[in-house]
């Protein structure tokens, strides 16, 4: 087998010398700078030749064609149009030589039947929403299949009440209302999108006794304050509405009725929990509005002037209420068990077929989803195209590669979570989950990952050509320098999240931390599979609206699809390198250093919160040093291993050892000791979440318990790496 594989590599090298001429002179020069050594590989030259061949294949014109076809109709999860996109992706997977199947799940979510929001007082104020999304000249907005603006997993309800304005709806914002003696009980709370996950907004309002929730997009955050509105510019127009799920994904991800088990079609109802008993289901009716519809509500609010940092960009002073504006919400939801379709493509491994490299992107969209998510689907299909070309040349990966085109991500990460829960046993051997969601909304590359893979991402970026620089890494580094444009990140869009790590232990381009809101959640935070997430971002003001369509993408995101090609190359090269590495390219020394920094920050926070009642962090700090030392010794073994199979097993097991068997307090589905979505942030990561959230709750006893659980996880992981003491 090994002699055959060497022959394949030689053939691939000869073939790729020809194929690589398609890269062009500037891109080919990247290869002349390629390092002789490649971490994890004994024969870097052979791997480099394969990568050169691969990089020549992804085609911007084909990516454009994929995106045009995928976004020709609205394709919300569970619809006939969604099923058609599954068939398209399955066909392209098969064309690439992948063993392909379409896998069905039966999951619980809603479509809207009747949604209305009306101002009922004062009589002089008229507003009936949601107003249809419309601008002059958009070719996609009038399709009758466009779903009206609504929030997934909101309950039905009829509410008529005075309105209170609560800024972004953070815990601090509600505290500010209380300080001003404003009671939200029985009121409709109006909040703007941004800063935290929309489900968190509904959750906090529910905790405070609100009768209803309206979430609107303020022009300060993704409208005219940012720049020209669509169609003149990329920012949200007056009638643009951000749809989105308000399910409590910070409790658990996936189908609301089957936490921890797969919602396969044959699962009897007796194995499900009642939807109205599910911790994921909100209790307060919630719906979104455009800033055009929110305008008359906000303009006529009384009460105190809002704090100045609550002021948005509408042309009047914002007040907190309550009233005198009164609003009636009428929400009639159509809840059913609906069928969704994951597309799974496999390339069997030639040497370690039980070890899986899983790579995925979701396919369903609130409307057309040109940026979110199908810029990622198009890039993934071109990555598959490149790997398919390698297969035709005779290459076989050492490890099994699994590509997943997930469905119903927008409803609550359902397709990826159900598939992950179904294959939990096999995923015990997975070496990585590589994610792409919003692949391209502009030219600025960013990435997030577990600390053990941050340098892996930087190394891949040093190999991939950039449309505006020699490599993606070079452009990434320059974009992060002081004084460069930082106008993106206006909303909670996944691809727009600030990728700033909680601790930066290396002077290099920052790689962010993984919270939630995309399909890596089940793999990392439930099953302990090391994960990455990549995107290329820009001025993206049409998130989750009808205007996130092919026309917007061609005008403002990537007119010649050069960044689609870049992301296909990045994604595919991650897969190729992870599948073929002789020794897995994890850096557990860097992981240990980051965790030590997290612990130091949490210790200071606890001392500030509890004073002399603060629990000792000595055991956790010692365990972090133990883990870092084990990572340092492991790094030397990675460079000089005489038994890579045994070492890879240890490397693979270290992340899983960071799982806490009983899970996090009050939300046991999340088991990772180091990363989780925050209870009050949702998308953004909370590091060492058990500890930090106990401190935030002011619970010293629970803090001590969670410090002990963290120390135990770190010592387990160190011991798995061979750091017995």
C-alpha positions as CSV (number, residue, x, y, z in Angstrom):
1,X,0.0,0.0,0.0
2,X,2.7,2.5,1.0
3,X,4.8,1.8,-2.2
4,X,1.6,2.3,-4.3
5,X,0.9,5.5,-2.4
6,X,4.4,6.8,-3.2
7,X,3.8,6.1,-6.9
8,X,0.6,8.0,-6.8
9,X,2.4,10.9,-5.2
10,X,5.0,10.9,-7.9
11,X,2.3,10.8,-10.6
12,X,0.4,13.6,-8.8
13,X,3.6,15.7,-8.7
14,X,4.2,15.3,-12.4
15,X,0.5,16.0,-13.2
16,X,0.3,19.0,-10.9
17,X,3.3,20.7,-12.5
18,X,1.2,21.1,-15.6
19,X,-2.0,21.9,-13.7
20,X,-0.3,24.5,-11.6
21,X,0.5,26.7,-14.6
22,X,-3.1,27.7,-14.4
23,X,-2.3,29.6,-11.2
24,X,-0.5,32.3,-13.2
25,X,2.9,33.8,-12.6
26,X,2.0,35.8,-9.4
27,X,0.2,32.9,-7.8
28,X,2.9,30.5,-8.7
29,X,5.4,32.7,-7.0
30,X,3.7,31.9,-3.8
31,X,5.0,28.3,-4.2
32,X,8.6,29.4,-4.6
33,X,8.3,30.8,-1.0
34,X,6.8,27.6,0.4
35,X,8.7,26.3,3.4
36,X,10.7,23.0,3.0
37,X,9.3,21.8,6.3
38,X,5.5,21.3,6.8
39,X,4.4,20.6,10.3
40,X,2.9,17.1,10.5
41,X,4.4,15.8,7.3
42,X,7.5,13.6,6.8
43,X,7.6,14.4,3.0
44,X,6.7,18.0,2.6
45,X,7.7,18.0,-1.1
46,X,5.1,15.4,-1.9
47,X,2.4,17.2,0.0
48,X,3.3,20.5,-1.6
49,X,2.9,18.9,-5.1
50,X,-0.5,17.7,-4.2
51,X,-1.5,21.1,-2.9
52,X,-0.2,22.8,-6.0
53,X,-2.4,20.5,-8.1
54,X,-5.4,21.1,-5.9
55,X,-5.1,24.9,-5.9
56,X,-5.1,25.0,-9.7
57,X,-8.7,23.6,-9.8
58,X,-11.3,25.7,-8.0
59,X,-12.8,27.9,-10.7
60,X,-14.5,31.3,-10.1
61,X,-16.8,30.9,-13.1
62,X,-18.0,27.6,-11.8
63,X,-18.5,29.1,-8.3
64,X,-20.6,31.8,-9.9
65,X,-22.7,29.2,-11.7
66,X,-23.2,27.2,-8.4
67,X,-24.3,30.4,-6.6
68,X,-26.7,31.5,-9.4
69,X,-28.4,28.1,-9.4
70,X,-28.5,27.7,-5.6
71,X,-30.1,31.1,-5.2
72,X,-32.5,31.1,-8.1
73,X,-35.4,30.6,-5.7
74,X,-36.1,31.2,-2.0
75,X,-35.3,27.9,-0.2
76,X,-36.2,28.0,3.5
77,X,-35.6,24.7,5.3
78,X,-38.2,22.0,4.7
79,X,-39.5,23.5,1.4
80,X,-39.6,21.9,-2.0
81,X,-37.0,24.4,-3.2
82,X,-34.7,23.5,-0.3
83,X,-35.0,19.8,-1.4
84,X,-34.0,20.9,-4.9
85,X,-30.8,22.5,-3.6
86,X,-30.1,19.2,-1.8
87,X,-30.4,17.3,-5.1
88,X,-28.1,19.9,-6.8
89,X,-25.4,19.5,-4.2
90,X,-25.7,15.7,-4.2
91,X,-25.1,15.8,-7.9
92,X,-22.0,17.9,-7.6
93,X,-20.7,15.6,-4.8
94,X,-21.1,12.6,-7.1
95,X,-19.4,14.4,-10.0
96,X,-16.4,14.9,-7.7
97,X,-16.2,11.1,-7.0
98,X,-17.7,11.2,-3.5
99,X,-19.9,8.4,-2.1
100,X,-23.1,10.4,-1.6
101,X,-26.4,10.1,0.2
102,X,-29.2,12.4,1.2
103,X,-30.1,11.8,4.8
104,X,-33.6,12.8,6.2
105,X,-34.5,14.0,9.7
106,X,-37.9,14.9,11.1
107,X,-37.7,18.1,13.2
108,X,-40.0,20.6,14.8
109,X,-40.1,24.2,13.7
110,X,-42.5,26.8,12.4
111,X,-43.5,28.7,9.3
112,X,-45.6,31.9,9.7
113,X,-49.3,31.9,8.9
114,X,-50.3,35.4,10.0
115,X,-47.9,38.0,11.3
116,X,-49.0,41.6,12.0
117,X,-47.8,44.5,14.2
118,X,-50.1,47.6,14.5
119,X,-49.8,50.8,16.4
120,X,-53.2,51.2,18.2
121,X,-52.5,54.3,20.2
122,X,-52.2,57.3,20.0
123,X,-54.8,57.6,17.3
124,X,-52.6,60.0,15.4
125,X,-49.9,57.4,14.8
126,X,-50.5,54.9,12.0
127,X,-48.3,51.8,11.4
128,X,-49.3,48.4,10.0
129,X,-46.4,46.0,9.6
130,X,-44.4,44.2,8.6
131,X,-44.1,46.3,5.5
132,X,-43.2,44.3,2.4
133,X,-39.4,44.5,1.7
134,X,-38.9,46.6,-1.4
135,X,-36.4,48.8,-3.2
136,X,-36.4,50.1,-6.7
137,X,-34.9,47.7,-9.2
138,X,-34.2,44.6,-7.2
139,X,-35.0,41.6,-9.5
140,X,-35.6,39.1,-6.7
141,X,-37.8,40.8,-4.1
142,X,-41.3,40.0,-5.6
143,X,-41.1,36.2,-5.8
144,X,-44.3,35.0,-4.1
145,X,-42.3,32.3,-2.3
146,X,-40.5,34.8,-0.2
147,X,-41.4,34.1,3.4
148,X,-42.8,37.1,5.3
149,X,-40.5,38.4,8.1
150,X,-40.8,36.3,11.2
151,X,-38.8,34.7,14.0
152,X,-38.2,31.0,14.0
153,X,-39.3,29.1,17.1
154,X,-41.4,32.1,18.4
155,X,-44.7,31.0,19.9
156,X,-48.0,32.2,18.6
157,X,-49.7,35.0,20.5
158,X,-51.9,38.1,20.6
159,X,-50.5,40.9,22.7
160,X,-51.6,44.5,23.0
161,X,-49.6,46.7,25.3
162,X,-47.5,49.8,25.8
163,X,-43.9,49.7,24.5
164,X,-40.6,50.0,26.3
165,X,-37.4,50.5,24.4
166,X,-34.5,48.4,25.7
167,X,-31.6,49.2,23.4
168,X,-29.8,45.9,22.5
169,X,-31.6,43.9,25.2
170,X,-28.5,42.9,27.2
171,X,-28.7,42.2,30.9
172,X,-27.0,45.6,31.5
173,X,-29.7,47.3,29.4
174,X,-32.5,45.8,31.5
175,X,-30.6,46.9,34.6
176,X,-30.6,50.4,33.2
177,X,-34.4,50.2,32.8
178,X,-34.8,49.1,36.4
179,X,-32.5,52.0,37.6
180,X,-34.9,54.3,35.9
181,X,-37.9,52.6,37.6
182,X,-39.2,51.3,34.3
183,X,-41.1,48.0,34.7
184,X,-41.3,45.8,31.5
185,X,-43.8,43.4,33.0
186,X,-46.8,43.1,30.7
187,X,-45.2,45.4,28.2
188,X,-44.0,44.9,24.6
189,X,-40.2,45.4,24.6
190,X,-38.7,46.9,21.5
191,X,-35.0,46.1,21.0
192,X,-32.5,46.6,18.2
193,X,-30.5,43.8,16.6
194,X,-26.8,43.6,17.4
195,X,-24.3,42.7,20.2
196,X,-26.0,39.5,21.3
197,X,-28.0,36.7,19.8
198,X,-31.7,37.5,19.1
199,X,-32.8,34.4,21.2
200,X,-30.9,35.9,24.1
201,X,-32.9,39.1,23.7
202,X,-36.2,37.1,23.9
203,X,-34.9,35.1,26.9
204,X,-33.9,38.1,29.0
205,X,-37.2,39.9,28.2
206,X,-39.0,36.7,29.2
207,X,-37.1,36.6,32.5
208,X,-38.2,40.1,33.2
209,X,-41.9,39.4,32.5
210,X,-42.4,41.0,29.1
211,X,-45.6,40.2,27.2
212,X,-44.0,40.5,23.8
213,X,-40.8,41.3,22.0
214,X,-40.1,43.2,18.8
215,X,-36.6,43.3,17.4
216,X,-35.8,45.8,14.7
217,X,-32.7,46.8,12.6
218,X,-31.5,50.3,13.5
219,X,-29.8,52.2,10.6
220,X,-26.9,52.9,13.0
221,X,-26.0,49.3,13.0
222,X,-26.5,48.1,9.4
223,X,-28.3,50.9,7.6
224,X,-27.6,54.4,6.3
225,X,-25.3,55.3,9.2
226,X,-22.9,52.8,7.8
227,X,-23.0,54.0,4.2
228,X,-25.2,54.0,1.2
229,X,-28.3,51.8,1.3
230,X,-29.1,49.0,-1.1
231,X,-29.4,49.2,-4.1
232,X,-27.0,52.2,-4.2
233,X,-24.7,50.7,-1.6
234,X,-24.5,47.5,0.4
235,X,-26.3,48.5,3.6
236,X,-29.8,47.7,4.8
237,X,-32.6,49.7,3.1
238,X,-35.5,51.1,5.1
239,X,-37.8,48.1,4.6
240,X,-35.1,45.4,5.1
241,X,-35.9,42.9,7.9
242,X,-33.6,40.5,9.7
243,X,-35.4,37.2,10.0
244,X,-33.9,34.5,12.4
245,X,-34.5,31.9,15.0
246,X,-35.1,33.0,18.6
247,X,-34.8,29.4,19.9
248,X,-32.7,29.1,23.0
249,X,-29.7,27.4,21.4
250,X,-27.6,28.3,24.4
251,X,-29.6,25.5,26.2
252,X,-29.0,22.9,23.4
253,X,-28.7,22.8,19.7
254,X,-30.8,20.9,17.2
255,X,-34.4,19.7,17.1
256,X,-36.2,21.1,20.1
257,X,-37.8,17.7,20.9
258,X,-34.8,15.5,20.9
259,X,-31.8,16.9,22.9
260,X,-28.9,14.4,22.7
261,X,-30.5,11.9,20.3
262,X,-31.0,12.0,16.5
263,X,-34.4,13.0,15.2
264,X,-34.5,10.3,12.6
265,X,-37.8,9.7,10.8
266,X,-38.4,6.4,12.5
267,X,-38.0,7.8,16.0
268,X,-41.3,7.2,17.9
269,X,-42.9,10.2,19.5
270,X,-42.5,8.5,22.9
271,X,-38.8,9.1,22.6
272,X,-39.3,12.9,22.1
273,X,-40.0,15.5,24.7
274,X,-43.1,17.6,24.3
275,X,-42.3,20.8,22.4
276,X,-43.9,23.0,25.0
277,X,-41.7,21.4,27.7
278,X,-38.5,22.0,25.7
279,X,-35.9,24.3,27.2
280,X,-35.2,25.5,23.7
281,X,-38.6,27.0,23.1
282,X,-39.3,30.6,24.0
283,X,-42.4,31.5,25.9
284,X,-42.7,35.2,24.8
285,X,-44.1,36.0,21.3
286,X,-41.3,37.6,19.3
287,X,-41.2,39.1,15.8
288,X,-38.8,41.3,13.7
289,X,-39.4,44.7,12.0
290,X,-37.6,47.0,9.7
291,X,-36.5,50.4,10.8
292,X,-39.2,51.9,8.6
293,X,-41.8,50.1,10.7
294,X,-40.1,50.7,14.0
295,X,-39.7,54.5,13.3
296,X,-43.2,55.6,14.3
297,X,-43.1,53.5,17.5
298,X,-39.8,54.9,18.6
299,X,-40.6,58.4,17.6
300,X,-43.7,58.6,19.8
301,X,-42.3,56.9,22.9
302,X,-42.4,59.0,26.1
303,X,-40.7,58.5,29.4
304,X,-37.1,59.4,30.1
305,X,-34.6,60.2,27.4
306,X,-32.6,57.1,26.6
307,X,-28.9,56.9,27.6
308,X,-26.9,58.5,24.8
309,X,-25.2,55.2,23.9
310,X,-28.8,53.8,23.3
311,X,-29.4,56.4,20.6
312,X,-29.6,55.0,17.1
313,X,-29.6,56.8,13.8
314,X,-33.3,57.6,13.4
315,X,-33.7,61.5,13.3
316,X,-35.1,62.1,16.8
317,X,-34.2,61.6,20.4
318,X,-34.9,58.0,21.6
319,X,-36.9,57.7,24.8
320,X,-37.3,54.6,27.0
321,X,-41.1,54.6,27.4
322,X,-43.4,53.1,28.5
323,X,-46.0,54.4,26.1
324,X,-47.9,56.4,25.3
325,X,-47.4,54.3,22.1
326,X,-49.4,51.1,22.3
327,X,-48.8,48.2,19.9
328,X,-50.8,45.1,19.0
329,X,-48.9,42.0,18.0
330,X,-50.7,39.1,16.2
331,X,-48.5,36.1,15.6
332,X,-50.0,32.8,14.3
333,X,-47.4,30.2,13.7
334,X,-47.6,26.9,11.8
335,X,-45.7,24.4,13.8
336,X,-45.2,20.9,12.4
337,X,-42.7,18.1,12.3
338,X,-41.0,18.8,8.9
339,X,-38.5,16.8,6.9
340,X,-35.1,18.2,6.2
341,X,-32.3,16.9,4.0
342,X,-28.6,16.7,4.8
343,X,-26.3,15.8,1.9
344,X,-23.3,13.7,3.0
345,X,-20.4,12.9,0.7
346,X,-17.5,10.6,1.6
347,X,-14.0,9.8,0.3
348,X,-12.8,6.6,2.1
349,X,-9.4,6.8,3.8
350,X,-6.7,4.5,2.5
351,X,-4.7,4.1,5.7
352,X,-6.9,5.1,8.6
353,X,-10.5,4.9,7.3
354,X,-11.9,5.0,10.8
355,X,-10.4,8.5,11.3
356,X,-12.8,11.1,9.9
357,X,-12.1,14.7,8.7
358,X,-15.5,16.3,8.6
359,X,-16.1,19.5,6.6
360,X,-19.4,21.3,6.3
361,X,-21.6,24.2,5.3
362,X,-25.3,24.7,5.7
363,X,-27.5,25.1,2.6
364,X,-30.9,26.4,3.8
365,X,-31.6,30.1,3.8
366,X,-34.3,32.4,5.2
367,X,-34.9,33.7,1.7
368,X,-32.3,33.4,-1.1
369,X,-29.2,33.3,1.1
370,X,-26.5,34.4,-1.5
371,X,-24.1,35.3,1.3
372,X,-25.6,33.3,4.1
373,X,-25.0,30.5,3.5
374,X,-24.7,29.7,-0.2
375,X,-21.4,31.7,-0.7
376,X,-20.1,28.9,1.5
377,X,-22.0,26.1,-0.5
378,X,-20.5,27.4,-3.8
379,X,-17.0,27.5,-2.3
380,X,-17.4,24.0,-0.8
381,X,-18.5,22.6,-4.1
382,X,-15.4,24.0,-5.7
383,X,-13.3,22.5,-2.9
384,X,-14.9,19.2,-3.7
385,X,-14.2,19.8,-7.4
386,X,-10.5,20.2,-6.5
387,X,-10.3,17.1,-4.4
388,X,-12.3,15.2,-7.1
389,X,-9.5,16.2,-9.6
390,X,-6.9,14.7,-7.2
391,X,-9.0,11.5,-7.0
392,X,-9.0,11.2,-10.8
393,X,-5.2,11.5,-10.7
394,X,-4.9,8.5,-8.4
395,X,-4.7,10.2,-5.0
396,X,-6.4,8.7,-2.0
397,X,-6.5,10.4,1.4
398,X,-5.0,8.7,4.4
399,X,-8.1,9.5,6.5
400,X,-11.7,9.4,5.5
401,X,-13.1,12.8,4.3
402,X,-16.8,13.5,5.0
403,X,-18.5,16.6,3.5
404,X,-21.8,17.7,5.0
405,X,-24.3,20.0,3.4
406,X,-26.4,20.7,6.4
407,X,-30.1,21.7,6.4
408,X,-32.2,23.7,8.9
409,X,-29.2,25.5,10.4
410,X,-31.2,28.7,10.4
411,X,-33.9,27.0,12.6
412,X,-31.4,26.0,15.3
413,X,-28.4,24.1,13.9
414,X,-30.7,21.2,13.3
415,X,-29.2,19.3,10.3
416,X,-25.7,19.2,11.6
417,X,-26.7,18.5,15.2
418,X,-29.0,15.6,14.3
419,X,-26.4,14.0,12.0
420,X,-23.7,14.5,14.7
421,X,-25.9,12.9,17.4
422,X,-26.7,10.0,15.1
423,X,-23.0,9.4,14.4
424,X,-21.6,10.1,17.8
425,X,-19.8,6.8,18.1
426,X,-18.0,7.1,14.8
427,X,-17.2,10.8,15.5
428,X,-15.2,9.5,18.5
429,X,-12.4,9.1,16.0
430,X,-12.9,12.4,14.1
431,X,-9.7,14.4,13.9
432,X,-11.4,17.7,13.0
433,X,-14.6,19.5,12.0
434,X,-13.9,22.3,9.5
435,X,-16.7,24.8,9.1
436,X,-17.7,27.4,6.6
437,X,-21.0,29.4,6.9
438,X,-20.8,32.9,5.5
439,X,-17.9,32.3,3.2
440,X,-17.9,35.6,1.3
441,X,-19.5,39.0,2.0
442,X,-16.4,41.0,1.2
443,X,-12.5,40.8,1.0
444,X,-11.4,40.6,4.6
445,X,-10.4,37.1,5.7
446,X,-11.0,36.0,9.3
447,X,-11.0,32.7,11.2
448,X,-11.8,31.2,14.5
449,X,-10.8,27.8,16.0
450,X,-9.7,25.9,19.0
451,X,-6.3,27.1,20.1
452,X,-4.6,23.8,18.9
453,X,-5.5,24.6,15.3
454,X,-4.9,28.4,15.2
455,X,-1.4,28.0,13.8
456,X,-2.7,25.3,11.4
457,X,-5.0,28.0,10.0
458,X,-2.2,30.5,9.7
459,X,0.0,28.0,7.9
460,X,-2.8,27.1,5.4
461,X,-3.3,30.8,4.8
462,X,0.4,31.2,4.0
463,X,-0.1,28.7,1.1
464,X,-3.2,30.1,-0.6
465,X,-2.9,32.9,-3.1
466,X,-4.9,36.1,-2.3
467,X,-6.7,38.2,-5.0
468,X,-5.1,41.4,-3.5
469,X,-1.8,40.1,-2.1
470,X,0.7,37.3,-2.5
471,X,-1.1,35.1,0.1
472,X,-4.2,35.1,2.2
473,X,-2.0,35.3,5.3
474,X,-0.3,38.5,4.0
475,X,-3.6,40.1,3.3
476,X,-5.0,39.0,6.6
477,X,-2.0,40.4,8.5
478,X,-2.1,43.7,6.7
479,X,-5.9,44.1,7.2
480,X,-5.3,43.7,11.0
481,X,-2.8,46.5,11.2
482,X,-3.8,49.8,13.0
483,X,-5.6,52.3,10.9
484,X,-7.1,49.8,8.5
485,X,-10.9,49.8,7.8
486,X,-12.9,48.0,10.4
487,X,-16.4,48.9,9.2
488,X,-17.7,45.4,9.0
489,X,-19.3,43.6,12.0
490,X,-22.5,45.7,12.1
491,X,-24.8,42.8,13.1
492,X,-24.8,39.4,14.7
493,X,-24.3,37.8,11.3
494,X,-22.0,34.8,11.8
495,X,-19.5,35.9,9.2
496,X,-19.4,39.4,10.7
497,X,-18.5,38.4,14.3
498,X,-15.4,40.1,15.6
499,X,-12.8,37.4,15.6
500,X,-10.9,38.7,18.6
501,X,-9.7,35.9,20.9
502,X,-10.2,36.1,24.7
503,X,-6.4,35.7,25.1
504,X,-3.7,36.3,22.5
505,X,-0.5,34.4,23.5
506,X,1.3,34.7,20.2
507,X,2.1,37.9,18.3
508,X,0.5,36.9,15.0
509,X,-2.8,37.5,13.2
510,X,-5.6,36.9,15.7
511,X,-7.7,33.8,15.3
512,X,-10.9,34.0,17.2
513,X,-12.7,31.7,19.7
514,X,-15.7,29.5,18.8
515,X,-19.0,30.3,20.5
516,X,-22.1,29.1,18.7
517,X,-24.5,30.1,15.9
518,X,-23.0,27.8,13.3
519,X,-22.6,24.1,12.6
520,X,-19.4,23.4,14.5
521,X,-21.4,23.6,17.7
522,X,-22.4,19.9,18.0
523,X,-18.9,18.7,17.0
524,X,-16.9,20.8,19.3
525,X,-19.1,21.6,22.3
526,X,-21.0,18.4,22.5
527,X,-18.5,15.8,21.3
528,X,-15.1,17.4,21.7
529,X,-14.0,17.4,18.0
530,X,-11.4,20.1,17.3
531,X,-13.0,22.7,15.0
532,X,-12.3,25.7,12.8
533,X,-14.4,28.3,11.0
534,X,-13.4,30.6,8.2
535,X,-15.0,33.5,6.3
536,X,-14.2,36.5,4.2
537,X,-16.2,39.5,5.3
538,X,-17.2,43.0,4.1
539,X,-20.0,45.6,4.3
540,X,-22.9,43.2,4.7
541,X,-26.1,45.0,5.5
542,X,-28.7,42.6,4.1
543,X,-28.2,39.7,6.5
544,X,-31.3,37.5,6.6
545,X,-33.4,39.7,4.3
546,X,-34.8,39.3,0.8
547,X,-31.9,41.4,-0.4
548,X,-29.3,38.8,0.4
549,X,-29.6,37.6,-3.2
550,X,-27.5,37.1,-6.3
551,X,-27.9,40.7,-7.4
552,X,-26.5,42.1,-4.2
553,X,-23.7,39.5,-4.2
554,X,-22.5,40.4,-7.7
555,X,-22.7,44.2,-7.0
556,X,-21.1,44.3,-3.5
557,X,-19.6,41.1,-2.2
558,X,-17.5,39.5,-5.0
559,X,-18.2,40.7,-8.5
560,X,-15.6,38.4,-10.2
561,X,-15.8,35.6,-7.6
562,X,-12.1,35.8,-6.9
563,X,-12.8,35.5,-3.1
564,X,-15.1,32.6,-3.7
565,X,-12.1,30.9,-5.4
566,X,-9.9,31.9,-2.4
567,X,-12.3,30.4,0.1
568,X,-12.7,27.2,-1.9
569,X,-8.9,26.9,-1.9
570,X,-8.7,27.7,1.9
571,X,-11.4,25.2,2.8
572,X,-10.2,22.4,0.5
573,X,-6.6,22.8,1.6
574,X,-7.6,22.6,5.3
575,X,-9.3,19.3,4.4
576,X,-6.4,18.0,2.3
577,X,-3.8,18.8,4.8
578,X,-5.7,17.4,7.8
579,X,-6.6,14.2,5.9
580,X,-3.0,13.4,4.8
581,X,-0.9,14.6,7.7
582,X,1.4,11.9,9.0
583,X,1.1,13.4,12.5
584,X,-1.9,15.5,13.3
585,X,-0.9,19.2,13.3
586,X,-2.3,20.2,16.7
587,X,-0.5,22.6,19.0
588,X,-1.5,21.8,22.5
589,X,1.3,23.9,24.0
590,X,-0.5,27.0,22.6
591,X,-3.8,25.6,23.9
592,X,-2.4,25.4,27.4
593,X,-1.0,28.9,27.3
594,X,-4.4,30.3,26.3
595,X,-6.2,28.4,29.0
596,X,-3.7,29.6,31.6
597,X,-4.5,33.2,30.5
598,X,-8.3,32.5,30.8
599,X,-7.8,31.2,34.3
600,X,-5.7,34.2,35.4
601,X,-8.4,36.6,34.1
602,X,-11.2,34.6,35.8
603,X,-9.2,34.6,39.1
604,X,-9.0,38.4,39.1
605,X,-12.7,38.7,38.2
606,X,-13.6,36.3,41.1
607,X,-11.5,38.3,43.6
608,X,-13.2,41.5,42.5
609,X,-16.6,39.9,42.8
610,X,-16.2,37.9,46.0
611,X,-13.4,39.6,47.9
612,X,-12.0,37.4,50.6
613,X,-14.7,34.8,49.8
614,X,-13.1,34.1,46.4
615,X,-12.4,30.4,45.9
616,X,-8.8,29.3,45.2
617,X,-7.8,28.9,41.6
618,X,-4.6,27.1,42.4
619,X,-5.7,23.7,41.3
620,X,-6.9,25.0,37.9
621,X,-3.7,27.0,37.4
622,X,-1.6,24.0,38.2
623,X,-3.6,21.8,35.8
624,X,-3.2,24.4,33.0
625,X,0.6,24.3,33.5
626,X,0.4,20.5,33.5
627,X,-1.5,20.6,30.2
628,X,0.9,23.2,28.7
629,X,3.9,21.1,29.7
630,X,2.4,18.0,28.2
631,X,1.7,19.9,25.0
632,X,5.3,21.1,24.9
633,X,6.6,17.6,25.2
634,X,4.1,16.3,22.7
635,X,5.2,19.0,20.2
636,X,8.7,17.5,20.2
637,X,7.3,14.0,19.7
638,X,5.2,15.3,16.8
639,X,8.4,16.4,15.1
640,X,10.2,13.2,15.7
641,X,7.6,10.5,16.2
642,X,8.6,6.9,15.6
643,X,5.0,5.7,16.3
644,X,2.7,8.2,14.6
645,X,-0.4,6.0,15.0
646,X,-0.1,5.9,18.8
647,X,0.7,9.6,18.9
648,X,-2.3,10.5,16.7
649,X,-4.6,8.6,19.0
650,X,-3.3,10.6,21.9
651,X,-3.6,13.9,20.0
652,X,-7.1,13.0,18.9
653,X,-8.2,12.2,22.5
654,X,-6.9,15.3,24.2
655,X,-9.8,17.6,23.0
656,X,-12.3,15.0,24.1
657,X,-10.8,14.8,27.5
658,X,-11.7,18.4,27.9
659,X,-15.4,17.4,28.0
660,X,-17.1,17.5,31.4
661,X,-19.3,14.3,31.5
662,X,-22.1,15.9,33.4
663,X,-22.0,19.0,31.2
664,X,-22.3,22.6,32.2
665,X,-24.6,23.7,35.1
666,X,-28.2,23.8,34.0
667,X,-27.4,23.0,30.3
668,X,-25.8,19.5,30.3
669,X,-25.9,19.2,26.4
670,X,-22.9,21.6,26.4
671,X,-20.0,19.6,27.7
672,X,-16.8,21.4,26.7
673,X,-14.9,22.8,29.7
674,X,-13.2,25.6,27.7
675,X,-15.8,26.9,25.2
676,X,-19.5,27.4,25.1
677,X,-22.0,30.0,23.7
678,X,-22.8,32.4,26.5
679,X,-26.1,32.2,28.3
680,X,-26.4,36.0,27.7
681,X,-24.5,36.3,24.4
682,X,-25.6,33.3,22.4
683,X,-23.2,33.5,19.5
684,X,-20.1,34.9,21.2
685,X,-17.9,32.4,23.0
686,X,-17.6,32.4,26.8
687,X,-14.3,30.8,27.8
688,X,-14.1,28.4,30.7
689,X,-17.8,28.9,30.8
690,X,-18.7,27.0,33.9
691,X,-16.3,29.1,35.9
692,X,-17.1,32.5,34.3
693,X,-20.8,32.1,34.4
694,X,-20.7,31.0,38.1
695,X,-18.8,34.2,38.8
696,X,-21.3,36.3,36.8
697,X,-24.1,34.8,38.9
698,X,-22.3,35.8,42.1
699,X,-22.3,32.1,43.2
700,X,-19.0,31.5,45.1
701,X,-19.8,27.8,45.9
702,X,-20.6,27.0,42.3
703,X,-17.5,28.9,41.2
704,X,-15.4,26.6,43.4
705,X,-17.2,23.5,42.0
706,X,-16.5,24.6,38.4
707,X,-12.9,25.5,39.1
708,X,-12.5,21.9,40.3
709,X,-14.3,20.5,37.2
710,X,-12.0,22.6,35.0
711,X,-8.9,21.3,36.8
712,X,-10.1,17.8,36.4
713,X,-10.7,18.2,32.6
714,X,-7.2,19.8,32.1
715,X,-5.5,17.0,34.0
716,X,-7.3,14.4,32.0
717,X,-6.3,16.1,28.8
718,X,-2.7,16.3,29.9
719,X,-2.6,12.7,30.9
720,X,-4.1,11.7,27.5
721,X,-1.1,13.5,25.9
722,X,1.2,11.4,28.0
723,X,1.8,14.0,30.7
724,X,1.3,11.6,33.7
725,X,2.5,12.8,37.0
